[in-house]
Amino acid sequence: MKLLNSNSMKVFVFVMGTLSVGLFSSTALIPATAAAPEYELPRVYDASMPRDQQIALAESAAPVEVSSNATVYVLGPKGYEKAREGTNGFSCFVGRHFVKPAETTIEPQCFDAEGSRTLLLVYMHGEELRTNGKSEAEIKADLANGYKEGRYQYPSKPGFLYMMSSQNRLSAIPEHGTGIFPPHLMFYAPNMTTKDIGFDAEPKLDYLGMTHPGAGDNLIVVIPAASKSPADTVGR
């Protein structure tokens, strides 16, 4: 998902499953908007992280009222494993991709029911390929073919996913590695264009943007003005 733009900011792109998001910065990645966790996040996020820490990190993506009732997935040696069955249709997990051989992104997120039905399956398959040794380029190509062949579907209606954790460690360009990106929300906007939100071109706003205008996987990205991790709000 290509994210936001502004006149004084450079845009860096990272791949997240089948999507890519641009991080913006004047000279470096944006600093964390909330306190760091009690434990240091690893450079490579993998199945070696204790299960309880994976669950807590996944849950930090959404308000406790949402994440505590969501289905939660953790990363196992062969891909994602269900750690808990939820009751509200939401699914929380920590996404990742390699930006360097010894560095991954860390992407806590919670999909609503529509995203759980569609996009979550793409992430699951992508991680299965990753644990089988496929490169990020091979994974991206395989998932793109999955959409073309009808194995995957884009969201069919408006909806959203939470990425409100203070620990969104995303990537810029490979030589810059990863950095913390502010808590944000992403709304499914399949096939919408910038004209649908009142702009003739890509909006140059720090708090609102589109990822792939006109495409099936397009999302509207919103960074709340008072961004704060739900986990910090409830004192986790």
Beta strands, then each sheet from edge to edge (+ up, - down):
strand 1: 10-16
strand 2: 19-25
strand 3: 71-76
strand 4: 79-84
strand 5: 91-95
strand 6: 98-100
strand 7: 103-104
strand 8: 107-111
strand 9: 159-163
strand 10: 168-171
strand 11: 178-181
strand 12: 184-188
strand 13: 208-210
strand 14: 219-222
sheet 1: 1+ 2-
sheet 2: 4+ 3- 5- 8+ 9- 12+ 14- 13+
sheet 3: 6+ 7-
sheet 4: 10+ 11-
end
